[in-house]
Amino acid sequence: MLSVINSTFSPFHLGSFIRQQYNLRPDTVCTLLKTGINDSFLINDGASKFVYRVYSLNWRTRSEILEEIRLLNLLHSNHVPVSYPLLNIHGEYIEELKAPEGLRFGVLFTFAKGEKLLNFPIELHYQTGVIMAGMHRLTNGIKLGRVSYSAEEIMEDSFEQLKKFLPSGTAEMDFMVSAQKYLLDEFAHFDESQLRKGAVHMDIWFDNISIDQEAGITLFDFDFCGNGWLCYDVAYYILQLNSTEKDDAECKLKTEAFLNGYESVTGLTAEERRIIPHLGVALYFFYLGIQCRRFDNWSNTFLNEMYLKRFINLLVKRYFKKNGLG
């Protein structure tokens, strides 16, 4: 038998396993939600819904997942609306799953009730700011046993991945080289005494927010949580708002509402506000690096030279120039 680099569990057989491990009803149904960086399955026992995440091989260690769980339990116990992990019948959070490619890990999470909305009203952006700030009040000063999001991690390691797919000498690569040099110099001169540090989500945008008329807003998918400046989360949210809201006036109103909501709970320093655009562009570097890194078992359906050129021209360059960087 040839080795494999990635596989997808049968929803039927995985459902039978989960039903036993969590003592769910006999008529529990498991369906595939999506494959990707990790695989997600919807579990429905008729009375309740859950999401079962199967982590990709060697994507996160057991200890890293336990730290994600520790953070989620802290937030949940302090009434931050998040999808949180559930114990199995053995009192454990993590399942070990033998896959053809090797040992993978699985965790069952509560279901984030509602729907994902690409564009949503101004008042919900305000509320998202309130929730994020409430989360940061808890995570300020916390150290997770996970990655620390340094300039090297965000912009240098990711850039090495990008080089594998975007040729040197192209206008897009020339821009990325220049932008990286500029940003690394800027990062070196940030006033870190004015930047709060702690546990960060790093991926709060519409795709990881569920909105329900009754339940309100729920945050989920803390797979990229780690250590860093809390304003990374603020910068990423505003970055994504700029990429999804094409009307500049509407984007400005929604950004202001989000920031007003955030600062109704806890303030941003002047330095944190100043560097929001810099962090946003840096996070474009980071997530392009992730896409390149995970080509073999995720991004190969869309990632190629043309995709990268369009991404850089339409998103990275636009945001860089819009904020007067460089």
C-alpha positions as protocol buffer text, in pm:
chain_id: "A"
residue {
  index: 1
  type: MET
  ca { x: 0 y: 0 z: 0 }
}
residue {
  index: 2
  type: LEU
  ca { x: 129 y: 346 z: -91 }
}
residue {
  index: 3
  type: SER
  ca { x: 150 y: 609 z: 181 }
}
residue {
  index: 4
  type: VAL
  ca { x: -93 y: 903 z: 183 }
}
residue {
  index: 5
  type: ILE
  ca { x: -42 y: 1264 z: 293 }
}
residue {
  index: 6
  type: ASN
  ca { x: -404 y: 1333 z: 379 }
}
residue {
  index: 7
  type: SER
  ca { x: -733 y: 1150 z: 421 }
}
residue {
  index: 8
  type: THR
  ca { x: -1093 y: 1224 z: 515 }
}
residue {
  index: 9
  type: PHE
  ca { x: -1275 y: 1006 z: 764 }
}
residue {
  index: 10
  type: SER
  ca { x: -1602 y: 847 z: 662 }
}
residue {
  index: 11
  type: PRO
  ca { x: -1877 y: 1056 z: 828 }
}
residue {
  index: 12
  type: PHE
  ca { x: -2081 y: 741 z: 891 }
}
residue {
  index: 13
  type: HIS
  ca { x: -1803 y: 557 z: 1076 }
}
residue {
  index: 14
  type: LEU
  ca { x: -1675 y: 868 z: 1251 }
}
residue {
  index: 15
  type: GLY
  ca { x: -2031 y: 936 z: 1366 }
}
residue {
  index: 16
  type: SER
  ca { x: -2055 y: 590 z: 1521 }
}
residue {
  index: 17
  type: PHE
  ca { x: -1729 y: 650 z: 1707 }
}
residue {
  index: 18
  type: ILE
  ca { x: -1837 y: 993 z: 1833 }
}
residue {
  index: 19
  type: ARG
  ca { x: -2175 y: 860 z: 1941 }
}
residue {
  index: 20
  type: GLN
  ca { x: -2003 y: 608 z: 2167 }
}
residue {
  index: 21
  type: GLN
  ca { x: -1735 y: 844 z: 2297 }
}
residue {
  index: 22
  type: TYR
  ca { x: -1982 y: 1115 z: 2398 }
}
residue {
  index: 23
  type: ASN
  ca { x: -2281 y: 899 z: 2487 }
}
residue {
  index: 24
  type: LEU
  ca { x: -2503 y: 1061 z: 2225 }
}
residue {
  index: 25
  type: ARG
  ca { x: -2841 y: 938 z: 2105 }
}
residue {
  index: 26
  type: PRO
  ca { x: -2856 y: 631 z: 1877 }
}
residue {
  index: 27
  type: ASP
  ca { x: -2992 y: 836 z: 1586 }
}
residue {
  index: 28
  type: THR
  ca { x: -2701 y: 1083 z: 1591 }
}
residue {
  index: 29
  type: VAL
  ca { x: -2596 y: 1187 z: 1241 }
}
residue {
  index: 30
  type: CYS
  ca { x: -2248 y: 1298 z: 1134 }
}
residue {
  index: 31
  type: THR
  ca { x: -2199 y: 1498 z: 814 }
}
residue {
  index: 32
  type: LEU
  ca { x: -1889 y: 1657 z: 665 }
}
residue {
  index: 33
  type: LEU
  ca { x: -1890 y: 2038 z: 688 }
}
residue {
  index: 34
  type: LYS
  ca { x: -1558 y: 2104 z: 517 }
}
residue {
  index: 35
  type: THR
  ca { x: -1205 y: 1983 z: 468 }
}
residue {
  index: 36
  type: GLY
  ca { x: -923 y: 2231 z: 482 }
}
residue {
  index: 37
  type: ILE
  ca { x: -654 y: 2329 z: 727 }
}
residue {
  index: 38
  type: ASN
  ca { x: -847 y: 2093 z: 956 }
}
residue {
  index: 39
  type: ASP
  ca { x: -1158 y: 1884 z: 886 }
}
residue {
  index: 40
  type: SER
  ca { x: -1491 y: 1980 z: 1043 }
}
residue {
  index: 41
  type: PHE
  ca { x: -1794 y: 1756 z: 1088 }
}
residue {
  index: 42
  type: LEU
  ca { x: -2144 y: 1852 z: 1200 }
}
residue {
  index: 43
  type: ILE
  ca { x: -2284 y: 1624 z: 1470 }
}
residue {
  index: 44
  type: ASN
  ca { x: -2662 y: 1628 z: 1516 }
}
residue {
  index: 45
  type: ASP
  ca { x: -2834 y: 1407 z: 1774 }
}
residue {
  index: 46
  type: GLY
  ca { x: -3177 y: 1552 z: 1707 }
}
residue {
  index: 47
  type: ALA
  ca { x: -3179 y: 1764 z: 2022 }
}
residue {
  index: 48
  type: SER
  ca { x: -2841 y: 1937 z: 1992 }
}
residue {
  index: 49
  type: LYS
  ca { x: -2574 y: 2014 z: 1735 }
}
residue {
  index: 50
  type: PHE
  ca { x: -2198 y: 1999 z: 1778 }
}
residue {
  index: 51
  type: VAL
  ca { x: -1889 y: 2041 z: 1562 }
}
residue {
  index: 52
  type: TYR
  ca { x: -1614 y: 1781 z: 1563 }
}
residue {
  index: 53
  type: ARG
  ca { x: -1275 y: 1904 z: 1447 }
}
residue {
  index: 54
  type: VAL
  ca { x: -1016 y: 1660 z: 1317 }
}
residue {
  index: 55
  type: TYR
  ca { x: -676 y: 1827 z: 1319 }
}
residue {
  index: 56
  type: SER
  ca { x: -452 y: 1759 z: 1020 }
}
residue {
  index: 57
  type: LEU
  ca { x: -148 y: 1538 z: 1073 }
}
residue {
  index: 58
  type: ASN
  ca { x: 131 y: 1722 z: 1257 }
}
residue {
  index: 59
  type: TRP
  ca { x: -56 y: 2053 z: 1233 }
}
residue {
  index: 60
  type: ARG
  ca { x: -93 y: 2096 z: 1610 }
}
residue {
  index: 61
  type: THR
  ca { x: 66 y: 1894 z: 1890 }
}
residue {
  index: 62
  type: ARG
  ca { x: -141 y: 1753 z: 2173 }
}
residue {
  index: 63
  type: SER
  ca { x: 1 y: 2013 z: 2411 }
}
residue {
  index: 64
  type: GLU
  ca { x: -84 y: 2296 z: 2169 }
}
residue {
  index: 65
  type: ILE
  ca { x: -443 y: 2173 z: 2143 }
}
residue {
  index: 66
  type: LEU
  ca { x: -466 y: 2152 z: 2522 }
}
residue {
  index: 67
  type: GLU
  ca { x: -357 y: 2516 z: 2539 }
}
residue {
  index: 68
  type: GLU
  ca { x: -627 y: 2612 z: 2290 }
}
residue {
  index: 69
  type: ILE
  ca { x: -873 y: 2426 z: 2512 }
}
residue {
  index: 70
  type: ARG
  ca { x: -742 y: 2603 z: 2823 }
}
residue {
  index: 71
  type: LEU
  ca { x: -800 y: 2939 z: 2659 }
}
residue {
  index: 72
  type: LEU
  ca { x: -1150 y: 2849 z: 2543 }
}
residue {
  index: 73
  type: ASN
  ca { x: -1248 y: 2724 z: 2888 }
}
residue {
  index: 74
  type: LEU
  ca { x: -1121 y: 3046 z: 3043 }
}
residue {
  index: 75
  type: LEU
  ca { x: -1327 y: 3255 z: 2802 }
}
residue {
  index: 76
  type: HIS
  ca { x: -1638 y: 3041 z: 2838 }
}
residue {
  index: 77
  type: SER
  ca { x: -1623 y: 3042 z: 3218 }
}
residue {
  index: 78
  type: ASN
  ca { x: -1608 y: 3422 z: 3204 }
}
residue {
  index: 79
  type: HIS
  ca { x: -1909 y: 3449 z: 2974 }
}
residue {
  index: 80
  type: VAL
  ca { x: -1729 y: 3539 z: 2652 }
}
residue {
  index: 81
  type: PRO
  ca { x: -1950 y: 3390 z: 2376 }
}
residue {
  index: 82
  type: VAL
  ca { x: -1731 y: 3123 z: 2220 }
}
residue {
  index: 83
  type: SER
  ca { x: -1770 y: 2771 z: 2088 }
}
residue {
  index: 84
  type: TYR
  ca { x: -1602 y: 2565 z: 2360 }
}
residue {
  index: 85
  type: PRO
  ca { x: -1476 y: 2203 z: 2390 }
}
residue {
  index: 86
  type: LEU
  ca { x: -1667 y: 1916 z: 2550 }
}
residue {
  index: 87
  type: LEU
  ca { x: -1541 y: 1621 z: 2753 }
}
residue {
  index: 88
  type: ASN
  ca { x: -1594 y: 1263 z: 2635 }
}
residue {
  index: 89
  type: ILE
  ca { x: -1718 y: 979 z: 2855 }
}
residue {
  index: 90
  type: HIS
  ca { x: -1361 y: 925 z: 2980 }
}
residue {
  index: 91
  type: GLY
  ca { x: -1330 y: 1284 z: 3101 }
}
residue {
  index: 92
  type: GLU
  ca { x: -1093 y: 1379 z: 2819 }
}
residue {
  index: 93
  type: TYR
  ca { x: -1108 y: 1653 z: 2557 }
}
residue {
  index: 94
  type: ILE
  ca { x: -882 y: 1502 z: 2290 }
}
residue {
  index: 95
  type: GLU
  ca { x: -943 y: 1185 z: 2090 }
}
residue {
  index: 96
  type: GLU
  ca { x: -657 y: 1005 z: 1918 }
}
residue {
  index: 97
  type: LEU
  ca { x: -761 y: 898 z: 1568 }
}
residue {
  index: 98
  type: LYS
  ca { x: -559 y: 652 z: 1360 }
}
residue {
  index: 99
  type: ALA
  ca { x: -564 y: 772 z: 1000 }
}
residue {
  index: 100
  type: PRO
  ca { x: -379 y: 625 z: 697 }
}
residue {
  index: 101
  type: GLU
  ca { x: -127 y: 911 z: 712 }
}
residue {
  index: 102
  type: GLY
  ca { x: -68 y: 880 z: 1087 }
}
residue {
  index: 103
  type: LEU
  ca { x: -211 y: 983 z: 1423 }
}
residue {
  index: 104
  type: ARG
  ca { x: -457 y: 1273 z: 1416 }
}
residue {
  index: 105
  type: PHE
  ca { x: -643 y: 1443 z: 1699 }
}
residue {
  index: 106
  type: GLY
  ca { x: -1014 y: 1517 z: 1733 }
}
residue {
  index: 107
  type: VAL
  ca { x: -1209 y: 1752 z: 1963 }
}
residue {
  index: 108
  type: LEU
  ca { x: -1585 y: 1803 z: 1999 }
}
residue {
  index: 109
  type: PHE
  ca { x: -1702 y: 2165 z: 2028 }
}
residue {
  index: 110
  type: THR
  ca { x: -2035 y: 2325 z: 2102 }
}
residue {
  index: 111
  type: PHE
  ca { x: -2220 y: 2448 z: 1796 }
}
residue {
  index: 112
  type: ALA
  ca { x: -2205 y: 2823 z: 1728 }
}
residue {
  index: 113
  type: LYS
  ca { x: -2573 y: 2892 z: 1664 }
}
residue {
  index: 114
  type: GLY
  ca { x: -2662 y: 3121 z: 1376 }
}
residue {
  index: 115
  type: GLU
  ca { x: -2511 y: 3194 z: 1036 }
}
residue {
  index: 116
  type: LYS
  ca { x: -2205 y: 3351 z: 879 }
}
residue {
  index: 117
  type: LEU
  ca { x: -2271 y: 3688 z: 717 }
}
residue {
  index: 118
  type: LEU
  ca { x: -2025 y: 3843 z: 474 }
}
residue {
  index: 119
  type: ASN
  ca { x: -2174 y: 4188 z: 537 }
}
residue {
  index: 120
  type: PHE
  ca { x: -2364 y: 4272 z: 852 }
}
residue {
  index: 121
  type: PRO
  ca { x: -2511 y: 4586 z: 1012 }
}
residue {
  index: 122
  type: ILE
  ca { x: -2306 y: 4853 z: 1186 }
}
residue {
  index: 123
  type: GLU
  ca { x: -2449 y: 4768 z: 1530 }
}
residue {
  index: 124
  type: LEU
  ca { x: -2314 y: 4413 z: 1503 }
}
residue {
  index: 125
  type: HIS
  ca { x: -1965 y: 4546 z: 1431 }
}
residue {
  index: 126
  type: TYR
  ca { x: -1998 y: 4751 z: 1749 }
}
residue {
  index: 127
  type: GLN
  ca { x: -2099 y: 4437 z: 1938 }
}
residue {
  index: 128
  type: THR
  ca { x: -1807 y: 4241 z: 1793 }
}
residue {
  index: 129
  type: GLY
  ca { x: -1577 y: 4512 z: 1925 }
}
residue {
  index: 130
  type: VAL
  ca { x: -1735 y: 4477 z: 2269 }
}
residue {
  index: 131
  type: ILE
  ca { x: -1682 y: 4100 z: 2265 }
}
residue {
  index: 132
  type: MET
  ca { x: -1323 y: 4121 z: 2142 }
}
residue {
  index: 133
  type: ALA
  ca { x: -1236 y: 4376 z: 2409 }
}
residue {
  index: 134
  type: GLY
  ca { x: -1397 y: 4157 z: 2675 }
}
residue {
  index: 135
  type: MET
  ca { x: -1184 y: 3869 z: 2554 }
}
residue {
  index: 136
  type: HIS
  ca { x: -870 y: 4084 z: 2565 }
}
residue {
  index: 137
  type: ARG
  ca { x: -940 y: 4197 z: 2922 }
}
residue {
  index: 138
  type: LEU
  ca { x: -913 y: 3830 z: 3015 }
}
residue {
  index: 139
  type: THR
  ca { x: -619 y: 3736 z: 2793 }
}
residue {
  index: 140
  type: ASN
  ca { x: -404 y: 4042 z: 2865 }
}
residue {
  index: 141
  type: GLY
  ca { x: -82 y: 3911 z: 3019 }
}
residue {
  index: 142
  type: ILE
  ca { x: -168 y: 3544 z: 2966 }
}
residue {
  index: 143
  type: LYS
  ca { x: 103 y: 3320 z: 2820 }
}
residue {
  index: 144
  type: LEU
  ca { x: 0 y: 3015 z: 2617 }
}
residue {
  index: 145
  type: GLY
  ca { x: 225 y: 2719 z: 2547 }
}
residue {
  index: 146
  type: ARG
  ca { x: 190 y: 2794 z: 2177 }
}
residue {
  index: 147
  type: VAL
  ca { x: 352 y: 3003 z: 1905 }
}
residue {
  index: 148
  type: SER
  ca { x: 457 y: 3360 z: 1979 }
}
residue {
  index: 149
  type: TYR
  ca { x: 373 y: 3587 z: 1688 }
}
residue {
  index: 150
  type: SER
  ca { x: 701 y: 3771 z: 1641 }
}
residue {
  index: 151
  type: ALA
  ca { x: 803 y: 3967 z: 1332 }
}
residue {
  index: 152
  type: GLU
  ca { x: 1008 y: 3664 z: 1227 }
}
residue {
  index: 153
  type: GLU
  ca { x: 707 y: 3432 z: 1255 }
}
residue {
  index: 154
  type: ILE
  ca { x: 469 y: 3672 z: 1082 }
}
residue {
  index: 155
  type: MET
  ca { x: 681 y: 3810 z: 799 }
}
residue {
  index: 156
  type: GLU
  ca { x: 1008 y: 3622 z: 757 }
}
residue {
  index: 157
  type: ASP
  ca { x: 912 y: 3257 z: 790 }
}
residue {
  index: 158
  type: SER
  ca { x: 599 y: 3314 z: 582 }
}
residue {
  index: 159
  type: PHE
  ca { x: 798 y: 3495 z: 313 }
}
residue {
  index: 160
  type: GLU
  ca { x: 1021 y: 3190 z: 270 }
}
residue {
  index: 161
  type: GLN
  ca { x: 707 y: 2988 z: 194 }
}
residue {
  index: 162
  type: LEU
  ca { x: 586 y: 3248 z: -58 }
}
residue {
  index: 163
  type: LYS
  ca { x: 914 y: 3228 z: -250 }
}
residue {
  index: 164
  type: LYS
  ca { x: 832 y: 2869 z: -347 }
}
residue {
  index: 165
  type: PHE
  ca { x: 531 y: 2981 z: -551 }
}
residue {
  index: 166
  type: LEU
  ca { x: 597 y: 3338 z: -666 }
}
residue {
  index: 167
  type: PRO
  ca { x: 902 y: 3391 z: -891 }
}
residue {
  index: 168
  type: SER
  ca { x: 1157 y: 3659 z: -816 }
}
residue {
  index: 169
  type: GLY
  ca { x: 1174 y: 3946 z: -1061 }
}
residue {
  index: 170
  type: THR
  ca { x: 798 y: 3978 z: -1097 }
}
residue {
  index: 171
  type: ALA
  ca { x: 639 y: 4312 z: -1008 }
}
residue {
  index: 172
  type: GLU
  ca { x: 442 y: 4143 z: -732 }
}
residue {
  index: 173
  type: MET
  ca { x: 746 y: 3982 z: -572 }
}
residue {
  index: 174
  type: ASP
  ca { x: 939 y: 4308 z: -599 }
}
residue {
  index: 175
  type: PHE
  ca { x: 657 y: 4477 z: -409 }
}
residue {
  index: 176
  type: MET
  ca { x: 651 y: 4208 z: -141 }
}
residue {
  index: 177
  type: VAL
  ca { x: 1029 y: 4235 z: -94 }
}
residue {
  index: 178
  type: SER
  ca { x: 1004 y: 4611 z: -56 }
}
residue {
  index: 179
  type: ALA
  ca { x: 701 y: 4593 z: 173 }
}
residue {
  index: 180
  type: GLN
  ca { x: 866 y: 4332 z: 394 }
}
residue {
  index: 181
  type: LYS
  ca { x: 1179 y: 4547 z: 433 }
}
residue {
  index: 182
  type: TYR
  ca { x: 966 y: 4848 z: 523 }
}
residue {
  index: 183
  type: LEU
  ca { x: 752 y: 4657 z: 772 }
}
residue {
  index: 184
  type: LEU
  ca { x: 1044 y: 4487 z: 946 }
}
residue {
  index: 185
  type: ASP
  ca { x: 1204 y: 4827 z: 999 }
}
residue {
  index: 186
  type: GLU
  ca { x: 875 y: 4967 z: 1132 }
}
residue {
  index: 187
  type: PHE
  ca { x: 827 y: 4670 z: 1368 }
}
residue {
  index: 188
  type: ALA
  ca { x: 1174 y: 4729 z: 1511 }
}
residue {
  index: 189
  type: HIS
  ca { x: 1072 y: 5081 z: 1610 }
}
residue {
  index: 190
  type: PHE
  ca { x: 731 y: 5009 z: 1764 }
}
residue {
  index: 191
  type: ASP
  ca { x: 702 y: 5135 z: 2122 }
}
residue {
  index: 192
  type: GLU
  ca { x: 638 y: 4798 z: 2283 }
}
residue {
  index: 193
  type: SER
  ca { x: 582 y: 4957 z: 2623 }
}
residue {
  index: 194
  type: GLN
  ca { x: 253 y: 5084 z: 2477 }
}
residue {
  index: 195
  type: LEU
  ca { x: 146 y: 4751 z: 2326 }
}
residue {
  index: 196
  type: ARG
  ca { x: -56 y: 4512 z: 2542 }
}
residue {
  index: 197
  type: LYS
  ca { x: 54 y: 4150 z: 2516 }
}
residue {
  index: 198
  type: GLY
  ca { x: -124 y: 3824 z: 2583 }
}
residue {
  index: 199
  type: ALA
  ca { x: -322 y: 3546 z: 2419 }
}
residue {
  index: 200
  type: VAL
  ca { x: -463 y: 3635 z: 2077 }
}
residue {
  index: 201
  type: HIS
  ca { x: -714 y: 3467 z: 1844 }
}
residue {
  index: 202
  type: MET
  ca { x: -550 y: 3590 z: 1518 }
}
residue {
  index: 203
  type: ASP
  ca { x: -842 y: 3494 z: 1292 }
}
residue {
  index: 204
  type: ILE
  ca { x: -1155 y: 3687 z: 1393 }
}
residue {
  index: 205
  type: TRP
  ca { x: -1348 y: 3772 z: 1078 }
}
residue {
  index: 206
  type: PHE
  ca { x: -1688 y: 3693 z: 930 }
}
residue {
  index: 207
  type: ASP
  ca { x: -1593 y: 3330 z: 856 }
}
residue {
  index: 208
  type: ASN
  ca { x: -1531 y: 3262 z: 1228 }
}
residue {
  index: 209
  type: ILE
  ca { x: -1829 y: 3457 z: 1363 }
}
residue {
  index: 210
  type: SER
  ca { x: -2178 y: 3311 z: 1392 }
}
residue {
  index: 211
  type: ILE
  ca { x: -2470 y: 3552 z: 1421 }
}
residue {
  index: 212
  type: ASP
  ca { x: -2811 y: 3455 z: 1556 }
}
residue {
  index: 213
  type: GLN
  ca { x: -3109 y: 3679 z: 1635 }
}
residue {
  index: 214
  type: GLU
  ca { x: -3154 y: 3519 z: 1978 }
}
residue {
  index: 215
  type: ALA
  ca { x: -2807 y: 3391 z: 2070 }
}
residue {
  index: 216
  type: GLY
  ca { x: -2624 y: 3695 z: 1932 }
}
residue {
  index: 217
  type: ILE
  ca { x: -2261 y: 3672 z: 1822 }
}
residue {
  index: 218
  type: THR
  ca { x: -2047 y: 3365 z: 1889 }
}
residue {
  index: 219
  type: LEU
  ca { x: -1674 y: 3342 z: 1814 }
}
residue {
  index: 220
  type: PHE
  ca { x: -1524 y: 3011 z: 1707 }
}
residue {
  index: 221
  type: ASP
  ca { x: -1216 y: 2847 z: 1553 }
}
residue {
  index: 222
  type: PHE
  ca { x: -927 y: 2940 z: 1782 }
}
residue {
  index: 223
  type: ASP
  ca { x: -690 y: 2716 z: 1584 }
}
residue {
  index: 224
  type: PHE
  ca { x: -443 y: 3001 z: 1530 }
}
residue {
  index: 225
  type: CYS
  ca { x: -445 y: 3127 z: 1888 }
}
residue {
  index: 226
  type: GLY
  ca { x: -107 y: 3211 z: 2032 }
}
residue {
  index: 227
  type: ASN
  ca { x: 92 y: 3484 z: 2201 }
}
residue {
  index: 228
  type: GLY
  ca { x: 131 y: 3838 z: 2073 }
}
residue {
  index: 229
  type: TRP
  ca { x: 18 y: 4197 z: 2081 }
}
residue {
  index: 230
  type: LEU
  ca { x: -354 y: 4212 z: 2148 }
}
residue {
  index: 231
  type: CYS
  ca { x: -394 y: 4468 z: 1871 }
}
residue {
  index: 232
  type: TYR
  ca { x: -318 y: 4191 z: 1619 }
}
residue {
  index: 233
  type: ASP
  ca { x: -682 y: 4087 z: 1660 }
}
residue {
  index: 234
  type: VAL
  ca { x: -801 y: 4444 z: 1611 }
}
residue {
  index: 235
  type: ALA
  ca { x: -583 y: 4487 z: 1303 }
}
residue {
  index: 236
  type: TYR
  ca { x: -695 y: 4160 z: 1145 }
}
residue {
  index: 237
  type: TYR
  ca { x: -1063 y: 4239 z: 1194 }
}
residue {
  index: 238
  type: ILE
  ca { x: -1022 y: 4581 z: 1032 }
}
residue {
  index: 239
  type: LEU
  ca { x: -812 y: 4431 z: 752 }
}
residue {
  index: 240
  type: GLN
  ca { x: -1084 y: 4181 z: 669 }
}
residue {
  index: 241
  type: LEU
  ca { x: -1353 y: 4447 z: 694 }
}
residue {
  index: 242
  type: ASN
  ca { x: -1162 y: 4643 z: 430 }
}
residue {
  index: 243
  type: SER
  ca { x: -1145 y: 4337 z: 204 }
}
residue {
  index: 244
  type: THR
  ca { x: -1516 y: 4248 z: 230 }
}
residue {
  index: 245
  type: GLU
  ca { x: -1676 y: 4594 z: 243 }
}
residue {
  index: 246
  type: LYS
  ca { x: -1611 y: 4756 z: -94 }
}
residue {
  index: 247
  type: ASP
  ca { x: -1789 y: 5085 z: -24 }
}
residue {
  index: 248
  type: ASP
  ca { x: -1528 y: 5308 z: 142 }
}
residue {
  index: 249
  type: ALA
  ca { x: -1780 y: 5522 z: 331 }
}
residue {
  index: 250
  type: GLU
  ca { x: -1960 y: 5215 z: 467 }
}
residue {
  index: 251
  type: CYS
  ca { x: -1628 y: 5053 z: 556 }
}
residue {
  index: 252
  type: LYS
  ca { x: -1525 y: 5362 z: 752 }
}
residue {
  index: 253
  type: LEU
  ca { x: -1855 y: 5368 z: 945 }
}
residue {
  index: 254
  type: LYS
  ca { x: -1829 y: 4999 z: 1031 }
}
residue {
  index: 255
  type: THR
  ca { x: -1466 y: 5033 z: 1136 }
}
residue {
  index: 256
  type: GLU
  ca { x: -1551 y: 5324 z: 1364 }
}
residue {
  index: 257
  type: ALA
  ca { x: -1842 y: 5128 z: 1513 }
}
residue {
  index: 258
  type: PHE
  ca { x: -1614 y: 4830 z: 1581 }
}
residue {
  index: 259
  type: LEU
  ca { x: -1351 y: 5050 z: 1746 }
}
residue {
  index: 260
  type: ASN
  ca { x: -1613 y: 5236 z: 1948 }
}
residue {
  index: 261
  type: GLY
  ca { x: -1749 y: 4904 z: 2072 }
}
residue {
  index: 262
  type: TYR
  ca { x: -1401 y: 4788 z: 2163 }
}
residue {
  index: 263
  type: GLU
  ca { x: -1315 y: 5107 z: 2349 }
}
residue {
  index: 264
  type: SER
  ca { x: -1643 y: 5103 z: 2539 }
}
residue {
  index: 265
  type: VAL
  ca { x: -1483 y: 4812 z: 2729 }
}
residue {
  index: 266
  type: THR
  ca { x: -1110 y: 4879 z: 2719 }
}
residue {
  index: 267
  type: GLY
  ca { x: -900 y: 5145 z: 2553 }
}
residue {
  index: 268
  type: LEU
  ca { x: -649 y: 5124 z: 2273 }
}
residue {
  index: 269
  type: THR
  ca { x: -324 y: 5314 z: 2323 }
}
residue {
  index: 270
  type: ALA
  ca { x: -222 y: 5573 z: 2066 }
}
residue {
  index: 271
  type: GLU
  ca { x: 59 y: 5341 z: 1953 }
}
residue {
  index: 272
  type: GLU
  ca { x: -182 y: 5049 z: 1909 }
}
residue {
  index: 273
  type: ARG
  ca { x: -406 y: 5263 z: 1692 }
}
residue {
  index: 274
  type: ARG
  ca { x: -111 y: 5391 z: 1489 }
}
residue {
  index: 275
  type: ILE
  ca { x: 23 y: 5048 z: 1396 }
}
residue {
  index: 276
  type: ILE
  ca { x: -309 y: 4886 z: 1300 }
}
residue {
  index: 277
  type: PRO
  ca { x: -239 y: 4924 z: 924 }
}
residue {
  index: 278
  type: HIS
  ca { x: 116 y: 4790 z: 961 }
}
residue {
  index: 279
  type: LEU
  ca { x: -6 y: 4481 z: 1146 }
}
residue {
  index: 280
  type: GLY
  ca { x: -279 y: 4430 z: 888 }
}
residue {
  index: 281
  type: VAL
  ca { x: -37 y: 4412 z: 595 }
}
residue {
  index: 282
  type: ALA
  ca { x: 196 y: 4191 z: 800 }
}
residue {
  index: 283
  type: LEU
  ca { x: -92 y: 3950 z: 854 }
}
residue {
  index: 284
  type: TYR
  ca { x: -143 y: 3930 z: 478 }
}
residue {
  index: 285
  type: PHE
  ca { x: 217 y: 3804 z: 466 }
}
residue {
  index: 286
  type: PHE
  ca { x: 144 y: 3553 z: 739 }
}
residue {
  index: 287
  type: TYR
  ca { x: -167 y: 3400 z: 587 }
}
residue {
  index: 288
  type: LEU
  ca { x: -19 y: 3387 z: 237 }
}
residue {
  index: 289
  type: GLY
  ca { x: 262 y: 3191 z: 400 }
}
residue {
  index: 290
  type: ILE
  ca { x: 10 y: 2954 z: 557 }
}
residue {
  index: 291
  type: GLN
  ca { x: -156 y: 2898 z: 219 }
}
residue {
  index: 292
  type: CYS
  ca { x: 180 y: 2817 z: 62 }
}
residue {
  index: 293
  type: ARG
  ca { x: 285 y: 2594 z: 351 }
}
residue {
  index: 294
  type: ARG
  ca { x: -34 y: 2389 z: 328 }
}
residue {
  index: 295
  type: PHE
  ca { x: -32 y: 2341 z: -51 }
}
residue {
  index: 296
  type: ASP
  ca { x: -11 y: 1960 z: -38 }
}
residue {
  index: 297
  type: ASN
  ca { x: -317 y: 1909 z: 181 }
}
residue {
  index: 298
  type: TRP
  ca { x: -534 y: 2217 z: 143 }
}
residue {
  index: 299
  type: SER
  ca { x: -461 y: 2509 z: -89 }
}
residue {
  index: 300
  type: ASN
  ca { x: -370 y: 2325 z: -411 }
}
residue {
  index: 301
  type: THR
  ca { x: -726 y: 2373 z: -541 }
}
residue {
  index: 302
  type: PHE
  ca { x: -672 y: 2750 z: -571 }
}
residue {
  index: 303
  type: LEU
  ca { x: -310 y: 2846 z: -503 }
}
residue {
  index: 304
  type: ASN
  ca { x: -95 y: 2923 z: -808 }
}
residue {
  index: 305
  type: GLU
  ca { x: 114 y: 3209 z: -945 }
}
residue {
  index: 306
  type: MET
  ca { x: -186 y: 3388 z: -1096 }
}
residue {
  index: 307
  type: TYR
  ca { x: -381 y: 3364 z: -769 }
}
residue {
  index: 308
  type: LEU
  ca { x: -90 y: 3512 z: -575 }
}
residue {
  index: 309
  type: LYS
  ca { x: -45 y: 3799 z: -820 }
}
residue {
  index: 310
  type: ARG
  ca { x: -414 y: 3886 z: -804 }
}
residue {
  index: 311
  type: PHE
  ca { x: -415 y: 3860 z: -424 }
}
residue {
  index: 312
  type: ILE
  ca { x: -115 y: 4090 z: -392 }
}
residue {
  index: 313
  type: ASN
  ca { x: -242 y: 4345 z: -644 }
}
residue {
  index: 314
  type: LEU
  ca { x: -605 y: 4355 z: -532 }
}
residue {
  index: 315
  type: LEU
  ca { x: -563 y: 4318 z: -156 }
}
residue {
  index: 316
  type: VAL
  ca { x: -211 y: 4363 z: -22 }
}
residue {
  index: 317
  type: LYS
  ca { x: -103 y: 4657 z: -241 }
}
residue {
  index: 318
  type: ARG
  ca { x: -442 y: 4823 z: -208 }
}
residue {
  index: 319
  type: TYR
  ca { x: -439 y: 4814 z: 173 }
}
residue {
  index: 320
  type: PHE
  ca { x: -73 y: 4917 z: 186 }
}
residue {
  index: 321
  type: LYS
  ca { x: -134 y: 5224 z: -32 }
}
residue {
  index: 322
  type: LYS
  ca { x: -473 y: 5308 z: 119 }
}
residue {
  index: 323
  type: ASN
  ca { x: -306 y: 5354 z: 457 }
}
residue {
  index: 324
  type: GLY
  ca { x: -14 y: 5557 z: 323 }
}
residue {
  index: 325
  type: LEU
  ca { x: 250 y: 5301 z: 415 }
}
residue {
  index: 326
  type: GLY
  ca { x: 594 y: 5288 z: 257 }
}
